Amino acid sequence: MVEWPPTGPVKVWHAERAGGFDAVLAHIARDAVDVVTGPRAQTISRCEVPGCVRIFLREHARRISCSTTCGDRVRAERHYRLHQAGRDG
C-alpha cells in the first residue's frame, strides 16, 4: 500500500499470511509500489495512441506507445492517411 502524506509517498507493507496465491499477489503489489515510488517513477508515461488507456515505463525519449501493437496502429493509420491524401489531391 502507498500512503501519501504531504511529505510524499511512503511504502507500507502488510502481509496477512505467508505463501500461496496471496503471497504472489502481495509480491506483485510490492513491486508495483516500488516502481511508483522509486527512481523509475519519472519514466511512467501514458500511451499517446488514441483509444489506448495503458501506461508504460518509457525507456527511450521518443517512445510514445505502450506496445508494438499500438505503434503499428499509429503507423498504419498514418500510412492510410497519406495515401488517401495522395488520391484526393
matplotlib code that plots the C-alpha trace (Angstrom):
import matplotlib.pyplot as plt

x = [0.0, 1.2, 0.3, 0.6, 1.2, 2.1, 5.8, 5.5, 4.7, 5.6, 5.6, 3.7, 4.0, 1.4, 1.1, -1.8, -0.2, 2.9, 2.8, 0.2, -1.7, -2.0, 1.8, 2.2, -0.3, 1.5, 4.8, 3.4, 1.8, 5.0, 6.9, 4.3, 4.6, 8.4, 8.0, 5.6, 7.6, 11.2, 13.6, 11.9, 8.7, 9.8, 9.7, 6.0, 4.1, 0.6, 0.3, -0.3, -2.2, -5.9, -8.1, -5.4, -5.6, -2.4, 0.7, 4.3, 7.8, 9.4, 12.9, 13.5, 12.6, 11.0, 8.7, 5.1, 3.2, 2.9, 3.5, 4.4, 0.7, -0.2, 2.8, 1.7, -1.8, -0.3, 1.9, -0.9, -3.2, -0.5, 0.1, -3.6, -4.0, -1.0, -2.3, -5.8, -4.4, -2.5, -5.7, -7.7, -5.1]
y = [0.0, 3.5, 6.2, 9.8, 12.3, 15.9, 15.0, 12.4, 8.8, 6.2, 2.4, 0.4, -3.4, -5.6, -9.4, -11.4, -14.8, -16.2, -18.5, -19.2, -17.0, -14.1, -14.1, -13.9, -11.0, -9.2, -9.6, -8.1, -5.3, -4.6, -4.4, -2.1, 0.2, 0.2, 1.3, 4.1, 5.4, 4.6, 6.2, 4.8, 6.7, 9.6, 7.2, 6.3, 7.5, 7.2, 5.7, 8.5, 6.3, 7.4, 5.0, 3.3, 3.6, 1.8, 3.2, 2.0, 2.7, 4.9, 3.7, 6.0, 9.7, 9.2, 6.3, 7.3, 3.9, 1.2, -1.7, -2.6, -3.2, 0.4, 1.6, -0.4, 1.1, 4.6, 3.8, 2.0, 5.0, 7.5, 5.3, 5.2, 9.0, 9.8, 7.5, 8.9, 12.5, 11.4, 10.1, 13.3, 15.8]
z = [0.0, -0.6, 1.9, 0.5, 3.3, 2.4, 2.5, -0.3, -0.9, 1.7, 1.2, 3.7, 3.7, 5.4, 4.8, 6.2, 5.7, 4.0, 1.0, -1.6, -4.0, -1.6, -1.3, -5.1, -5.3, -2.4, -4.2, -7.4, -5.4, -3.6, -6.9, -8.4, -5.3, -5.7, -9.3, -8.5, -5.5, -6.7, -9.1, -12.2, -11.3, -13.6, -16.6, -16.2, -19.2, -20.7, -24.1, -26.6, -29.1, -29.3, -27.6, -25.5, -21.7, -20.8, -19.0, -19.5, -18.4, -21.1, -21.8, -24.8, -25.1, -28.5, -27.4, -27.4, -27.4, -24.8, -27.2, -30.7, -31.4, -30.5, -32.5, -35.5, -35.3, -35.4, -38.4, -40.3, -39.7, -40.9, -44.0, -44.8, -44.2, -46.5, -49.3, -49.0, -49.3, -52.5, -54.1, -53.1, -54.3]

ax = plt.figure().add_subplot(projection="3d")
ax.plot(x, y, z, "-o")
ax.set_aspect("equal")
plt.show()
